[in-house]
C-alpha cells in the first residue's frame, strides 16, 4: 500500500538563542508577543475556546476589517439606491428600488405576499435549509473518504481520478433530465443535484489536502513504529483537515447555487422556487428578497462550518492566531 507521491522536505536544525529558545522566535519584536497575553496563555498550558474566541474578536475589532466591511455594504446599497431611484439608469429601469424592497420585506401586508411577517416566507427557508442539510451531509460522507483515498492511495487514484475529472466539469443543469428520470417525485431530484455538485468540491479539496502533507511526516511516523493504517489515521487525516474544511466551505456555497438551480426546475418550495415564481408573476421585489435571503442564510451556513472547523482544529487556529495572520 502506497501513500502516493508526497512533497519531500529537509528538516534543518534551528539556531538557538542565549535563553534556549529558537532564534527566529527570539528575534521577534515584543509587540508580536504582547497581544492581550495570548502568547503567555499558550506557553502556560493552552488556550481555552472562550479565551481564543475573545482574543480573535479583539484582534478583528482593532483591525480595519469591520469598518471596511461596513463601508462595502454602504457603497453597495448606495449604488443600488442611486442607480435605480435617483439616476434611473436605463439598465436598471425595471429593477425594484432599495426602499421598495425594504418596505415589501418588512411589511405586515406585503403587496406580493412575501415578507418577514408571512409564514410562507419561513416555510421556503426551512425547505431549502432541509435540502441543503441532507445534501451537504451526503456530500461530506461520500466526498471526504473519496478524497482521502484519492490522495493517499496511488492505485485507487489511477483508476478513479480520470472518471472523477471527466464528470466534475459537467454543469448541474445538464444532470436535470437524468435526475428527473432516475428519481420520482420533486424532492429527490433536487437533493441529488445539490449533493452531486457539493460532492466534487469536497472530494477534490480533500485530495489536495492529502497531497500537500510533507513526506517527512509520513517517514517520521513510520520510523517511530506506526503501521500503515496508523499513519493514515494519525498523520494523513489530521494533516488534511485544514483543506477538508476549506473544501466544506466551498462545498456549501456550491450546494446553495446548485440548490437554487434545481428548485427553479423541479422544486415546489424553496428560495429558488420563490425567485423563479416571482419572475414569472412579475413580482420583482420578491426576486430581490429571495436573493438577499439566500445570501444571508448561505453566509450563516458557511460561518457555521468555519466555527466547527475552528473547534475541531484548535491547534491550527492557535497557530494562526499566535502568528498574527
NORTAMO-V743055 format. One record per residue. RES is the residue in one small letter. SS is DSSP state (2 for helix, 1 for strand, 0 for the rest). OMEGA is omega in whole degrees, -180 to 180 (999 if undefined). Layout:
[[RES & SS & OMEGA] [RES & SS & OMEGA]]
This chain:
[[x & 0 & -178] [x & 0 & 178] [x & 0 & 174] [x & 0 & -179] [x & 0 & 176] [x & 0 & 180] [x & 1 & 179] [x & 0 & 179] [x & 0 & 176] [x & 0 & -180] [x & 0 & -178] [x & 0 & 178] [x & 0 & -178] [x & 0 & 179] [x & 0 & 179] [x & 1 & 177] [x & 0 & -177] [x & 0 & -179] [x & 0 & 175] [x & 0 & 180] [x & 0 & 175] [x & 1 & -173] [x & 2 & -178] [x & 2 & 177] [x & 2 & -178] [x & 2 & -178] [x & 0 & -179] [x & 0 & 179] [x & 0 & -178] [x & 2 & -178] [x & 2 & 180] [x & 2 & -180] [x & 0 & -177] [x & 0 & -179] [x & 0 & 176] [x & 0 & 179] [x & 0 & -175] [x & 2 & -178] [x & 2 & 177] [x & 2 & 178] [x & 2 & 179] [x & 2 & -177] [x & 2 & -176] [x & 0 & 173] [x & 0 & 173] [x & 0 & -177] [x & 0 & 169] [x & 0 & -175] [x & 2 & -178] [x & 2 & 180] [x & 2 & 179] [x & 2 & 179] [x & 2 & 180] [x & 2 & 178] [x & 2 & -179] [x & 2 & 177] [x & 2 & 179] [x & 2 & 177] [x & 2 & -180] [x & 2 & -180] [x & 2 & 179] [x & 2 & 179] [x & 0 & 178] [x & 0 & -174] [x & 2 & -178] [x & 2 & -178] [x & 2 & 173] [x & 2 & 177] [x & 2 & 178] [x & 2 & 178] [x & 2 & 178] [x & 2 & 177] [x & 2 & -179] [x & 2 & 178] [x & 2 & 180] [x & 2 & -180] [x & 2 & 178] [x & 2 & 178] [x & 2 & 178] [x & 2 & -178] [x & 2 & -177] [x & 2 & -175] [x & 2 & -176] [x & 2 & -170] [x & 2 & -179] [x & 2 & -179] [x & 0 & 180] [x & 0 & -180] [x & 0 & -176] [x & 2 & -178] [x & 2 & -176] [x & 2 & -174] [x & 0 & -179] [x & 0 & -177] [x & 0 & 174] [x & 0 & -179] [x & 0 & -179] [x & 2 & -178] [x & 2 & 178] [x & 2 & -179] [x & 2 & -180] [x & 2 & 179] [x & 2 & 179] [x & 2 & -176] [x & 2 & -175] [x & 0 & -178] [x & 0 & 175] [x & 0 & 177] [x & 0 & -176] [x & 0 & -179] [x & 0 & -177] [x & 0 & 170] [x & 0 & -178] [x & 0 & 176] [x & 0 & -179] [x & 0 & 180] [x & 0 & -179] [x & 0 & -179] [x & 2 & -177] [x & 2 & 178] [x & 2 & -180] [x & 2 & 175] [x & 2 & 178] [x & 2 & 179] [x & 2 & -179] [x & 2 & -179] [x & 2 & 179] [x & 2 & 178] [x & 2 & 179] [x & 2 & 178] [x & 2 & 179] [x & 2 & -179] [x & 2 & -180] [x & 2 & -177] [x & 2 & -179] [x & 2 & 178] [x & 2 & 179] [x & 2 & -179] [x & 2 & 179] [x & 2 & -179] [x & 2 & 179] [x & 2 & -173] [x & 2 & -178] [x & 2 & 177] [x & 2 & 179] [x & 2 & 178] [x & 2 & 177] [x & 2 & 179] [x & 2 & 179] [x & 2 & -178] [x & 2 & -171] [x & 2 & -173] [x & 0 & -175] [x & 2 & -179] [x & 2 & 178] [x & 2 & -179] [x & 2 & -179] [x & 2 & -179] [x & 2 & -168] [x & 2 & -171] [x & 2 & 177] [x & 2 & 178] [x & 2 & 178] [x & 2 & -179] [x & 2 & 178] [x & 2 & -178] [x & 2 & -173] [x & 2 & -177] [x & 0 & -177] [x & 0 & -178] [x & 0 & -179] [x & 2 & -178] [x & 2 & 178] [x & 2 & 179] [x & 2 & -174] [x & 2 & 180] [x & 2 & 180] [x & 2 & 180] [x & 2 & 179] [x & 2 & 179] [x & 2 & -173] [x & 2 & -174] [x & 0 & 178] [x & 0 & 179] [x & 0 & -178] [x & 0 & -176] [x & 2 & -176] [x & 2 & 178] [x & 2 & 180] [x & 2 & 180] [x & 2 & 179] [x & 2 & -179] [x & 2 & 179] [x & 2 & 179] [x & 2 & -176] [x & 2 & -179] [x & 2 & -179] [x & 2 & -179] [x & 2 & -177] [x & 2 & 179] [x & 2 & -180] [x & 2 & -177] [x & 2 & -178] [x & 2 & -179] [x & 2 & 177] [x & 2 & 178] [x & 2 & 179] [x & 2 & 177] [x & 2 & 178] [x & 2 & -178] [x & 2 & -178] [x & 0 & -180] [x & 0 & -179] [x & 1 & 180] [x & 2 & 179] [x & 2 & 178] [x & 2 & 178] [x & 2 & -178] [x & 2 & 180] [x & 2 & 179] [x & 2 & 179] [x & 2 & 179] [x & 2 & 179] [x & 0 & 174] [x & 0 & -180] [x & 0 & 175] [x & 0 & -176] [x & 2 & -180] [x & 2 & 174] [x & 2 & 175] [x & 2 & -179] [x & 2 & -175] [x & 2 & -172] [x & 2 & -179] [x & 2 & -173] [x & 2 & -178] [x & 2 & 177] [x & 2 & -180] [x & 2 & -180] [x & 2 & -175] [x & 2 & 178] [x & 2 & 177] [x & 2 & -180] [x & 2 & -178] [x & 2 & 170] [x & 2 & 177] [x & 2 & 179] [x & 2 & 176] [x & 2 & 175] [x & 2 & -177] [x & 2 & -178] [x & 2 & 174] [x & 2 & 176] [x & 2 & 179] [x & 2 & -178] [x & 2 & -178] [x & 2 & 172] [x & 2 & 178] [x & 2 & -179] [x & 2 & 178] [x & 2 & -180] [x & 2 & -180] [x & 2 & 176] [x & 2 & -176] [x & 2 & -168] [x & 2 & -175] [x & 0 & 175] [x & 0 & 174] [x & 0 & 179] [x & 0 & -176] [x & 2 & 174] [x & 2 & 176] [x & 2 & 178] [x & 2 & -178] [x & 2 & -179] [x & 2 & 179] [x & 2 & 179] [x & 2 & 177] [x & 2 & 180] [x & 2 & -177] [x & 0 & 180] [x & 0 & 175] [x & 0 & -171] [x & 2 & 176] [x & 2 & 179] [x & 2 & 176] [x & 2 & -179] [x & 2 & 178] [x & 2 & 178] [x & 2 & -180] [x & 2 & -180] [x & 2 & 177] [x & 2 & 175] [x & 2 & 180] [x & 2 & -178] [x & 2 & -178] [x & 2 & 178] [x & 2 & 176] [x & 2 & -179] [x & 2 & 180] [x & 2 & 178] [x & 2 & 178] [x & 2 & 178] [x & 2 & 178] [x & 2 & 177] [x & 2 & 179] [x & 2 & 179] [x & 2 & 178] [x & 2 & 177] [x & 2 & 180] [x & 2 & -179] [x & 2 & -177] [x & 0 & -180] [x & 2 & 178] [x & 2 & -179] [x & 2 & 179] [x & 2 & 179] [x & 2 & 179] [x & 2 & 179] [x & 2 & -178] [x & 2 & -179] [x & 2 & 175] [x & 0 & 179] [x & 0 & 179] [x & 0 & 999]]
